Amino acid sequence: MFGLGIPELLIIALIILLFFGAKRLPGIGTGLGKTVKEIRNIKKEMSGNKESEKKKAAEDSASKKKSIEDKLVNSVQDKLADKVIDQVPGVRQARKIKDKADKIKKIVG
């Protein structure tokens, strides 16, 4: 620990006692303890932020993969639905009417 032995620590403690006085030492100790605690909390938050950033990056890549898969599945489903609908005559006519109605709504609204 920085090459300090017991005699050096006792000399430092004696100098601190003479410099600050016995009445202020408990307050200084409390302040020092709070400071150390705050530094530890900041260190935990910083390491927690790094971990949360890693988790976010993993979640983002997973969500991107999932969204690509979802788009692919939806496009395949849409193509399959179009083929099935085109084979049924009544549904084909209803779809044409719906498309015309949507175009009219866009023009009017």
N, C-alpha and C positions, 0 to 999 in steps of 0.2 A: 504494500500500500504506500507507494511513493517513497519508500525507504525511511519512513518515520517509525521510530521505536517508542517505547514507553516514556523514556526521559524527555524526548522531544514533545510528545503529546501533553505531558504534564506541564512543561514550560509554556506551551501555547495556551493551555487551559488557565494557567495562572495569569498570563498577560491579558487574556479575555476578561477574567474576573476583575483584575485591576482597572482595565479600561472601561468596562461597562458597569461594573458594580453588581453586588449580589441581588439587588432588588429587580434589576432588568433582565437577569439571566433566564428566568422562566418564560418571560415574554419572547425573548430571542429564540429560545428553544422551540416554543410553540410556532413561531413564525417560520423557523427553519424546517420544522416538521411539515407544516402546511405546504411550504415550497417544494419539498421533496415529493410529497403526495401529488401535488399538481403536475410536477414534471413526469411522474409515473403515469398519471392519467393522460397527459398529452401524448406520451409515447405509445400507450395502448390505443388511443384514438388514431394515431398515425398508422400504426400497424393494422388496425381494424379497417381504416380507409383503403389501404393497399389490398387487403383481403376482399373487401366489398367491391373494389374496382375489378379485381380478378373474377369475382362471381358475376358482376354485371357483364363483363366481356364474354364470359362463358354463356350466360343467359342470352345475350344479344346474338351470339353466333348460333345458338340453338334455336332462337326464335326466327332468325333469318332462314335457317334450314327448314324449319317447320313452315314458314310462310311460303317458301319456294315449293315445298311439297304440297301445301294446300292449294296453291295456284295451279300446279300441275294436275292435281286431282280434280279441281273444279273445271279446268279446261277440258279434260278428258270426259268428265260427266256431261258438260255442255255439248260437246261434239256427239256423244252417244245419244243424248236427249234429242238433239236436232235430227239425227238419223232416224230415230224411232218416230218422231213427230212427222217427219216428211213421208213416212210410209203409211200413216193413217190419214185418209182423205179428209174427213170432217175436221180433224184437229189442224190440218194444214190450212184449211180455209179460215178457221177461227184465228189462227196465228196471223194470217195476212190482215184480217180485219183489225186485230189488236194493234199491229204495226201501223196501220193507217190511222187508227184513233190516236196513237202516241204522237205521230207526226202532226196531226191536227192540234193536239194539246200544246205542242211546242210552238206552233205558229200563233195560236190564240193567246196562250199564257205566257 
